Amino acid sequence: MPSFSMDLCILRHAHAEKTSPDFERRLTEGGFGHIRALGEFLKGKACLHIDSIWCSPLVRAEQTAKVFIEHAGLYVTPERSILLEPDRNVRELMAKILEKNRNTLLVGHNPQLEELLSFLLMHSSDSGTFVMSEGVFICLRQESSPKYRPPFGRWSLRYFLNSSLFEKI
């Protein structure tokens, strides 16, 4: 069987204000700081090879993507995708990602991102299996072709980073 691997990085939006309507919520200063620090930590690291970035159309996710891209030194333009709105179907999202077959960064929301992790790593649709706090960055690697079971191939956890660990004090 030929070698096959693809990285899927997942970034939950950083801390956002609670007062605005959901689609308009903006990052707080602390949220901006956490994402800047995370991007700076990952800048130039070999583990961060991203070919495409998909982002929820909600303001806080777009802000998170923009700040992360800038501070991580990435030269990829994010694509807005309604497939990353909070309650969208993870199977539909994964089918589109695998259709593109590129190392991809997703910037989105819970419960969808927690459900996606459960689906790929535990083969469960229970979003309670993983807890993904604001500003968490996770990278998975697909170790086998999506043709092979479990759904969408076999995935492993490469790394899990909480952006608050890298905030400059």
GROMACS elastic network, one bead per residue, 0.5 to 0.9 nm:
[ bonds ]
;  ai    aj funct       b0    kb
    1     4     6  0.88405   500
    2   145     6  0.89715   500
    3   143     6  0.82913   500
    3   144     6  0.75583   500
    3   145     6  0.84781   500
    4   142     6  0.76562   500
    4   143     6  0.62604   500
    4   144     6  0.55725   500
    4   145     6  0.60055   500
    5   141     6  0.64634   500
    5   142     6  0.51042   500
    5   143     6  0.50531   500
    5   144     6  0.63846   500
    5   145     6  0.75547   500
    6   101     6  0.71770   500
    6   102     6  0.65738   500
    6   103     6  0.55467   500
    6   104     6  0.83082   500
    6   140     6  0.83111   500
    6   141     6  0.55952   500
    6   142     6  0.51118   500
    6   143     6  0.73397   500
    6   144     6  0.87900   500
    7    49     6  0.81578   500
    7    50     6  0.80752   500
    7   102     6  0.76454   500
    7   104     6  0.64911   500
    7   105     6  0.84181   500
    7   139     6  0.67271   500
    7   140     6  0.56487   500
    7   142     6  0.62800   500
    7   158     6  0.87855   500
    8    50     6  0.86348   500
    8    97     6  0.88753   500
    8   102     6  0.84666   500
    8   103     6  0.58374   500
    8   104     6  0.50611   500
    8   105     6  0.59627   500
    8   106     6  0.75745   500
    8   138     6  0.82858   500
    8   139     6  0.57137   500
    8   140     6  0.51457   500
    8   141     6  0.62205   500
    8   142     6  0.77258   500
    9    48     6  0.87766   500
    9    50     6  0.82477   500
    9   103     6  0.78460   500
    9   104     6  0.60894   500
    9   106     6  0.61815   500
    9   107     6  0.86399   500
    9   137     6  0.70592   500
    9   138     6  0.55258   500
    9   140     6  0.61125   500
    9   141     6  0.85372   500
   10   104     6  0.83910   500
   10   105     6  0.56573   500
   10   107     6  0.61504   500
   10   108     6  0.78336   500
   10   113     6  0.74715   500
   10   117     6  0.89457   500
   10   136     6  0.80036   500
   10   137     6  0.56654   500
   10   138     6  0.50867   500
   10   139     6  0.61948   500
   10   140     6  0.81467   500
   11    14     6  0.85669   500
   11    61     6  0.89976   500
   11    64     6  0.85195   500
   11    65     6  0.84246   500
   11   105     6  0.72436   500
   11   106     6  0.60617   500
   11   108     6  0.65910   500
   11   109     6  0.84513   500
   11   113     6  0.84616   500
   11   134     6  0.84377   500
   11   135     6  0.64644   500
   11   136     6  0.57502   500
   11   138     6  0.64701   500
   11   139     6  0.87663   500
   12    61     6  0.76364   500
   12    64     6  0.83191   500
   12   106     6  0.82013   500
   12   107     6  0.57109   500
   12   108     6  0.52053   500
   12   109     6  0.55497   500
   12   110     6  0.74990   500
   12   113     6  0.73392   500
   12   132     6  0.72010   500
   12   133     6  0.71906   500
   12   134     6  0.55212   500
   12   135     6  0.52190   500
   12   136     6  0.56405   500
   12   137     6  0.67822   500
   12   138     6  0.89100   500
   13    16     6  0.79453   500
   13    27     6  0.83358   500
   13    31     6  0.83638   500
   13    35     6  0.86636   500
   13    60     6  0.62178   500
   13    62     6  0.83132   500
   13    63     6  0.81539   500
   13    64     6  0.55162   500
   13    65     6  0.78933   500
   13   107     6  0.64002   500
   13   108     6  0.59105   500
   13   109     6  0.64443   500
   13   133     6  0.88588   500
   13   134     6  0.56788   500
   13   135     6  0.54122   500
   13   136     6  0.79154   500
   14    27     6  0.65298   500
   14    28     6  0.81795   500
   14    30     6  0.83698   500
   14    32     6  0.70580   500
   14    34     6  0.71749   500
   14    35     6  0.66219   500
   14    60     6  0.73192   500
   14    61     6  0.77109   500
   14    63     6  0.87224   500
   14    64     6  0.61764   500
   14   133     6  0.85283   500
   14   136     6  0.78973   500
   14   163     6  0.83842   500
   15    26     6  0.85929   500
   15    27     6  0.57873   500
   15    28     6  0.60892   500
   15    29     6  0.85568   500
   15    30     6  0.69245   500
   15    32     6  0.79274   500
   15    34     6  0.84817   500
   15    60     6  0.83210   500
   15   133     6  0.89418   500
   15   134     6  0.55651   500
   15   135     6  0.68901   500
   16    25     6  0.62366   500
   16    26     6  0.53960   500
   16    28     6  0.51299   500
   16    29     6  0.87298   500
   16    30     6  0.86749   500
   16    31     6  0.65046   500
   16    60     6  0.65028   500
   16   134     6  0.85611   500
   17    20     6  0.70710   500
   17    25     6  0.58421   500
   17    26     6  0.58552   500
   17    27     6  0.60493   500
   17    28     6  0.57399   500
   17    60     6  0.89597   500
   18    21     6  0.82732   500
   18    22     6  0.82185   500
   18    25     6  0.68908   500
   18    26     6  0.86716   500
   19    22     6  0.85540   500
   19    25     6  0.73483   500
   20    23     6  0.80804   500
   20    24     6  0.60276   500
   20    25     6  0.51729   500
   20    26     6  0.79946   500
   21    24     6  0.54707   500
   21    25     6  0.62342   500
   22    25     6  0.55147   500
   22    58     6  0.79425   500
   22    59     6  0.89165   500
   23    26     6  0.89055   500
   23    57     6  0.80953   500
   23    59     6  0.63390   500
   23    60     6  0.81085   500
   24    58     6  0.66010   500
   24    59     6  0.54845   500
   24    60     6  0.74444   500
   25    58     6  0.77411   500
   25    59     6  0.61589   500
   25    60     6  0.58829   500
   26    58     6  0.89192   500
   26    59     6  0.59465   500
   26    61     6  0.86053   500
   26    63     6  0.75155   500
   27    30     6  0.78252   500
   27    31     6  0.54573   500
   27    32     6  0.62865   500
   27    59     6  0.82675   500
   27    60     6  0.54942   500
   27    61     6  0.86010   500
   27    63     6  0.70363   500
   27    64     6  0.76639   500
   28    32     6  0.63393   500
   28    33     6  0.86265   500
   29    32     6  0.51268   500
   29    33     6  0.62091   500
   29    34     6  0.87434   500
   30    34     6  0.61880   500
   30    35     6  0.87163   500
   31    34     6  0.52429   500
   31    35     6  0.63665   500
   31    36     6  0.86243   500
   31    64     6  0.82228   500
   31   134     6  0.83374   500
   31   135     6  0.75201   500
   32    35     6  0.53802   500
   32    36     6  0.61306   500
   32    37     6  0.86491   500
   32    63     6  0.82800   500
   32    64     6  0.73734   500
   32    67     6  0.72698   500
   33    36     6  0.51613   500
   33    37     6  0.61713   500
   33    38     6  0.86245   500
   33   163     6  0.89763   500
   33   164     6  0.86831   500
   33   167     6  0.65600   500
   33   168     6  0.81105   500
   34    37     6  0.52195   500
   34    38     6  0.61895   500
   34    39     6  0.86639   500
   34   135     6  0.69889   500
   34   162     6  0.88555   500
   34   163     6  0.52257   500
   34   164     6  0.54493   500
   34   165     6  0.82393   500
   34   166     6  0.69720   500
   34   167     6  0.53680   500
   34   168     6  0.84552   500
   35    39     6  0.60581   500
   35    40     6  0.84825   500
   35    64     6  0.66849   500
   35    65     6  0.87946   500
   35    67     6  0.65874   500
   35    68     6  0.57834   500
   35    71     6  0.82281   500
   35   135     6  0.66082   500
   35   163     6  0.61762   500
   35   164     6  0.82950   500
   35   166     6  0.87774   500
   35   167     6  0.82819   500
   36    39     6  0.52015   500
   36    40     6  0.61399   500
   36    41     6  0.86086   500
   36    64     6  0.89690   500
   36    67     6  0.61907   500
   36    68     6  0.61236   500
   36    70     6  0.82622   500
   36    71     6  0.57131   500
   36    72     6  0.80884   500
   36   163     6  0.86611   500
   36   166     6  0.88690   500
   36   167     6  0.80079   500
   37    40     6  0.50987   500
   37    41     6  0.61115   500
   37    42     6  0.87210   500
   37    68     6  0.86957   500
   37    71     6  0.77682   500
   37   163     6  0.69070   500
   37   164     6  0.80508   500
   37   165     6  0.85640   500
   37   166     6  0.52542   500
   37   167     6  0.51229   500
   37   168     6  0.68201   500
   38    41     6  0.51100   500
   38    42     6  0.63410   500
   38    43     6  0.86000   500
   38    68     6  0.73354   500
   38    71     6  0.80243   500
   38    72     6  0.77603   500
   38   135     6  0.84925   500
   38   137     6  0.84486   500
   38   161     6  0.82894   500
   38   162     6  0.80359   500
   38   163     6  0.50819   500
   38   164     6  0.78820   500
   38   165     6  0.81613   500
   38   166     6  0.57745   500
   38   167     6  0.74097   500
   39    42     6  0.52482   500
   39    43     6  0.59620   500
   39    67     6  0.77661   500
   39    69     6  0.70902   500
   39    70     6  0.75967   500
   39    73     6  0.77404   500
   39   163     6  0.86565   500
   40    43     6  0.51127   500
   40    44     6  0.87012   500
   40    68     6  0.82820   500
   40    70     6  0.89388   500
   40    71     6  0.51859   500
   40    72     6  0.53323   500
   40    73     6  0.80733   500
   40   166     6  0.85686   500
   41    44     6  0.85683   500
   41    45     6  0.82390   500
   41    71     6  0.86589   500
   41    72     6  0.74949   500
   41   166     6  0.68894   500
   42    45     6  0.54450   500
   42    46     6  0.87129   500
   42    47     6  0.81183   500
   42    48     6  0.68274   500
   42    71     6  0.85727   500
   42    72     6  0.58343   500
   42    73     6  0.87743   500
   43    46     6  0.88876   500
   43    48     6  0.77900   500
   43    71     6  0.69472   500
   43    73     6  0.57337   500
   43    74     6  0.79715   500
   44    47     6  0.85819   500
   44    48     6  0.74496   500
   44    72     6  0.72860   500
   44    73     6  0.72349   500
   44    74     6  0.88756   500
   45    48     6  0.56865   500
   45    49     6  0.83227   500
   46    49     6  0.66405   500
   47   158     6  0.89715   500
   48    72     6  0.87570   500
   48   139     6  0.89436   500
   49    74     6  0.89186   500
   49   103     6  0.69165   500
   49   104     6  0.86098   500
   50    53     6  0.73193   500
   50    74     6  0.78171   500
   50    76     6  0.77902   500
   50   102     6  0.79991   500
   50   103     6  0.51989   500
   50   104     6  0.56339   500
   50   105     6  0.65315   500
   51    75     6  0.89860   500
   51    76     6  0.69295   500
   51   102     6  0.59582   500
   51   103     6  0.51737   500
   51   104     6  0.59163   500
   51   105     6  0.81212   500
   52    76     6  0.63142   500
   52    77     6  0.75233   500
   52    78     6  0.70230   500
   52    79     6  0.79922   500
   52   102     6  0.67651   500
   52   103     6  0.64618   500
   52   105     6  0.63739   500
   52   106     6  0.87156   500
   53    65     6  0.82117   500
   53    76     6  0.68353   500
   53    77     6  0.68841   500
   53    79     6  0.61569   500
   53    80     6  0.86704   500
   53   103     6  0.86874   500
   53   104     6  0.55729   500
   53   106     6  0.59584   500
   53   107     6  0.76454   500
   54    65     6  0.86916   500
   54    77     6  0.89076   500
   54    78     6  0.55239   500
   54    80     6  0.59105   500
   54    81     6  0.62798   500
   54    84     6  0.78800   500
   54   104     6  0.73300   500
   54   105     6  0.62024   500
   54   107     6  0.63004   500
   54   108     6  0.85468   500
   55    58     6  0.83804   500
   55    61     6  0.64048   500
   55    62     6  0.62398   500
   55    65     6  0.68547   500
   55    78     6  0.63021   500
   55    79     6  0.59396   500
   55    81     6  0.58566   500
   55    82     6  0.83842   500
   55    83     6  0.88774   500
   55    84     6  0.65694   500
   55    85     6  0.88713   500
   55   105     6  0.82623   500
   55   106     6  0.58806   500
   55   108     6  0.61806   500
   56    59     6  0.81182   500
   56    60     6  0.86642   500
   56    61     6  0.57181   500
   56    62     6  0.66304   500
   56    79     6  0.85155   500
   56    80     6  0.56952   500
   56    81     6  0.54644   500
   56    82     6  0.61574   500
   56    83     6  0.73664   500
   56    85     6  0.55213   500
   56    86     6  0.82385   500
   56   106     6  0.81819   500
   56   107     6  0.62802   500
   56   108     6  0.52663   500
   56   109     6  0.78795   500
   57    60     6  0.85831   500
   57    61     6  0.69556   500
   57    62     6  0.64538   500
   57    80     6  0.54388   500
   57    81     6  0.62947   500
   57    82     6  0.64179   500
   57    84     6  0.76313   500
   57    85     6  0.70670   500
   57   108     6  0.87217   500
   58    61     6  0.55795   500
   58    62     6  0.63830   500
   58    63     6  0.88078   500
   58    85     6  0.73811   500
   58   108     6  0.83652   500
   59    62     6  0.51641   500
   59    63     6  0.61353   500
   59    64     6  0.85845   500
   60    63     6  0.51220   500
   60    64     6  0.61170   500
   60    65     6  0.86489   500
   60   108     6  0.88036   500
   61    65     6  0.61414   500
   61    66     6  0.85839   500
   61   107     6  0.59860   500
   61   108     6  0.57253   500
   61   109     6  0.76957   500
   62    65     6  0.51365   500
   62    66     6  0.61364   500
   62    67     6  0.86716   500
   62    78     6  0.84588   500
   62    80     6  0.80319   500
   62   107     6  0.78033   500
   62   108     6  0.87127   500
   63    66     6  0.51645   500
   63    67     6  0.61815   500
   63    68     6  0.84545   500
   64    67     6  0.54105   500
   64    68     6  0.60073   500
   64    69     6  0.84965   500
   64   107     6  0.74765   500
   64   135     6  0.83469   500
   65    68     6  0.51784   500
   65    69     6  0.59824   500
   65    70     6  0.85317   500
   65    78     6  0.73013   500
   65   106     6  0.88076   500
   65   107     6  0.63380   500
   66    69     6  0.52864   500
   66    70     6  0.62343   500
   66    71     6  0.87381   500
   66    77     6  0.89036   500
   66    78     6  0.79320   500
   67    70     6  0.52079   500
   67    71     6  0.61739   500
   67    72     6  0.83894   500
   68    71     6  0.53182   500
   68    72     6  0.57625   500
   68    73     6  0.82950   500
   68    74     6  0.83535   500
   69    72     6  0.52790   500
   69    73     6  0.60320   500
   69    74     6  0.50932   500
   69    75     6  0.73545   500
   69    76     6  0.75207   500
   69    77     6  0.84903   500
   69    78     6  0.86612   500
   70    73     6  0.54062   500
   70    74     6  0.65104   500
   70    75     6  0.83231   500
   71    74     6  0.78098   500
   74    77     6  0.86888   500
   80    83     6  0.88264   500
   80    84     6  0.83509   500
   81    84     6  0.57692   500
   81    85     6  0.76949   500
   82    85     6  0.53721   500
   82    88     6  0.79595   500
   83    86     6  0.85489   500
   83    87     6  0.88216   500
   83    88     6  0.58187   500
   83    89     6  0.74127   500
   83    90     6  0.81929   500
   83    92     6  0.75867   500
   83    93     6  0.57911   500
   84    87     6  0.79917   500
   84    88     6  0.64473   500
   84    89     6  0.87519   500
   84    90     6  0.87548   500
   84    93     6  0.75426   500
   84   106     6  0.78577   500
   84   107     6  0.76024   500
   84   108     6  0.56561   500
   84   109     6  0.73431   500
   84   112     6  0.76729   500
   84   113     6  0.86375   500
   85    88     6  0.57563   500
   85   108     6  0.69346   500
   85   109     6  0.70329   500
   85   112     6  0.79427   500
   86   108     6  0.71166   500
   86   109     6  0.51751   500
   86   110     6  0.58744   500
   86   111     6  0.62588   500
   86   112     6  0.55292   500
   86   113     6  0.81321   500
   87    90     6  0.87997   500
   87   109     6  0.85070   500
   87   110     6  0.78859   500
   87   111     6  0.66982   500
   87   112     6  0.57743   500
   88    92     6  0.81509   500
   88    93     6  0.79213   500
   88   112     6  0.66562   500
   89    92     6  0.55590   500
   89    93     6  0.64970   500
   89    94     6  0.89188   500
   89   112     6  0.75577   500
   90    94     6  0.60592   500
   90    95     6  0.85182   500
   90   112     6  0.67990   500
   90   113     6  0.82994   500
   90   115     6  0.72567   500
   90   116     6  0.57962   500
   90   119     6  0.80483   500
   90   125     6  0.88360   500
   91    94     6  0.51379   500
   91    95     6  0.61056   500
   91    96     6  0.87150   500
   91   116     6  0.83790   500
   91   119     6  0.87255   500
   91   151     6  0.89688   500
   91   152     6  0.89364   500
   92    95     6  0.51956   500
   92    96     6  0.64753   500
   92    97     6  0.88138   500
   93    96     6  0.53554   500
   93    97     6  0.63301   500
   93    98     6  0.87974   500
   94    98     6  0.60585   500
   94    99     6  0.83750   500
   94   116     6  0.85228   500
   94   152     6  0.75308   500
   95    98     6  0.53258   500
   95    99     6  0.61121   500
   95   100     6  0.89130   500
   95   152     6  0.79848   500
   96   100     6  0.65987   500
   96   101     6  0.88580   500
   97   100     6  0.53944   500
   97   101     6  0.63993   500
   97   102     6  0.75739   500
   97   104     6  0.76707   500
   98   102     6  0.76099   500
   98   146     6  0.75446   500
   98   152     6  0.79338   500
   99   102     6  0.87028   500
  101   104     6  0.84891   500
  105   139     6  0.85288   500
  106   113     6  0.88929   500
  107   113     6  0.89230   500
  108   112     6  0.78887   500
  108   113     6  0.68781   500
  109   112     6  0.60854   500
  109   113     6  0.58991   500
  109   114     6  0.84397   500
  109   134     6  0.85385   500
  110   113     6  0.51370   500
  110   114     6  0.59568   500
  110   115     6  0.78745   500
  110   127     6  0.84638   500
  110   132     6  0.74796   500
  110   133     6  0.87048   500
  111   114     6  0.54513   500
  111   115     6  0.61378   500
  111   116     6  0.86478   500
  111   127     6  0.62281   500
  111   128     6  0.86336   500
  111   132     6  0.88482   500
  112   115     6  0.50526   500
  112   116     6  0.60623   500
  112   117     6  0.87274   500
  112   127     6  0.74365   500
  113   117     6  0.63041   500
  113   118     6  0.86753   500
  113   127     6  0.80485   500
  113   132     6  0.75316   500
  114   117     6  0.52111   500
  114   118     6  0.62975   500
  114   119     6  0.85681   500
  114   126     6  0.82179   500
  114   128     6  0.71339   500
  114   129     6  0.74624   500
  114   130     6  0.55851   500
  114   131     6  0.63430   500
  114   132     6  0.61279   500
  115   118     6  0.50743   500
  115   119     6  0.59821   500
  115   120     6  0.86397   500
  115   124     6  0.79489   500
  115   125     6  0.56965   500
  115   126     6  0.59534   500
  115   128     6  0.75553   500
  115   129     6  0.79331   500
  115   130     6  0.77870   500
  116   120     6  0.61642   500
  116   121     6  0.84617   500
  116   124     6  0.89552   500
  116   125     6  0.76052   500
  116   127     6  0.76842   500
  117   120     6  0.53284   500
  117   121     6  0.58551   500
  117   122     6  0.76157   500
  117   123     6  0.88314   500
  117   124     6  0.88807   500
  117   125     6  0.88786   500
  117   127     6  0.79924   500
  117   129     6  0.83399   500
  117   130     6  0.69363   500
  117   140     6  0.88364   500
  118   121     6  0.54402   500
  118   122     6  0.50131   500
  118   123     6  0.62088   500
  118   124     6  0.53869   500
  118   125     6  0.60585   500
  118   126     6  0.63299   500
  118   127     6  0.62993   500
  118   128     6  0.80770   500
  118   129     6  0.59804   500
  118   130     6  0.65048   500
  119   122     6  0.57422   500
  119   125     6  0.52382   500
  119   126     6  0.76410   500
  119   127     6  0.84287   500
  119   151     6  0.83533   500
  120   123     6  0.56269   500
  120   124     6  0.77737   500
  120   140     6  0.88472   500
  120   150     6  0.83384   500
  120   151     6  0.76150   500
  120   152     6  0.75929   500
  120   153     6  0.82717   500
  120   154     6  0.75008   500
  120   155     6  0.61183   500
  120   156     6  0.84017   500
  121   124     6  0.80616   500
  121   140     6  0.87629   500
  121   154     6  0.78352   500
  121   155     6  0.59794   500
  121   156     6  0.66477   500
  121   157     6  0.77318   500
  122   125     6  0.84745   500
  122   129     6  0.82299   500
  123   150     6  0.69794   500
  123   151     6  0.75106   500
  124   127     6  0.82374   500
  124   129     6  0.83545   500
  125   128     6  0.88720   500
  125   129     6  0.87968   500
  126   129     6  0.60186   500
  126   130     6  0.86222   500
  127   130     6  0.65221   500
  127   131     6  0.80794   500
  128   131     6  0.67584   500
  132   135     6  0.83249   500
  132   136     6  0.62239   500
  132   137     6  0.86998   500
  133   136     6  0.57265   500
  133   162     6  0.79075   500
  134   162     6  0.83523   500
  134   163     6  0.83332   500
  135   161     6  0.86469   500
  135   162     6  0.63295   500
  135   163     6  0.53142   500
  135   164     6  0.74672   500
  136   160     6  0.73174   500
  136   161     6  0.57895   500
  136   163     6  0.57864   500
  136   164     6  0.83962   500
  137   159     6  0.81535   500
  137   160     6  0.59041   500
  137   161     6  0.50822   500
  137   162     6  0.62534   500
  137   163     6  0.71772   500
  138   157     6  0.77197   500
  138   158     6  0.76601   500
  138   159     6  0.57501   500
  138   161     6  0.62431   500
  138   162     6  0.85964   500
  139   156     6  0.87086   500
  139   157     6  0.62911   500
  139   158     6  0.53891   500
  139   159     6  0.53594   500
  139   160     6  0.65752   500
  139   161     6  0.88341   500
  140   155     6  0.63309   500
  140   156     6  0.54970   500
  140   158     6  0.52828   500
  140   159     6  0.72591   500
  140   160     6  0.89988   500
  141   154     6  0.83225   500
  141   155     6  0.53999   500
  141   156     6  0.53033   500
  141   157     6  0.64836   500
  141   158     6  0.64179   500
  142   145     6  0.75490   500
  142   146     6  0.81504   500
  142   152     6  0.84823   500
  142   153     6  0.65739   500
  142   154     6  0.56543   500
  142   156     6  0.65360   500
  143   153     6  0.71803   500
  143   154     6  0.54618   500
  143   155     6  0.57291   500
  143   156     6  0.71123   500
  144   147     6  0.81359   500
  144   148     6  0.68969   500
  144   152     6  0.87185   500
  144   153     6  0.53441   500
  144   154     6  0.54798   500
  144   155     6  0.76714   500
  145   148     6  0.58321   500
  145   149     6  0.88562   500
  145   152     6  0.75564   500
  145   153     6  0.54343   500
  145   154     6  0.77183   500
  146   149     6  0.74006   500
  146   150     6  0.83975   500
  146   151     6  0.70935   500
  146   154     6  0.76149   500
  147   150     6  0.88114   500
  147   151     6  0.80286   500
  147   152     6  0.66879   500
  147   153     6  0.63389   500
  148   151     6  0.72814   500
  148   152     6  0.70462   500
  148   153     6  0.51017   500
  148   154     6  0.76101   500
  149   152     6  0.68005   500
  149   153     6  0.54635   500
  149   154     6  0.71447   500
  150   153     6  0.55246   500
  150   154     6  0.63599   500
  151   154     6  0.78524   500
  152   155     6  0.84604   500
  157   160     6  0.76589   500
  161   164     6  0.87353   500
  161   165     6  0.77976   500
  162   165     6  0.57906   500
  162   166     6  0.78305   500
  163   166     6  0.56550   500
  163   167     6  0.69364   500
  164   167     6  0.53487   500
  164   168     6  0.89789   500
  165   168     6  0.87375   500
  166   169     6  0.89340   500
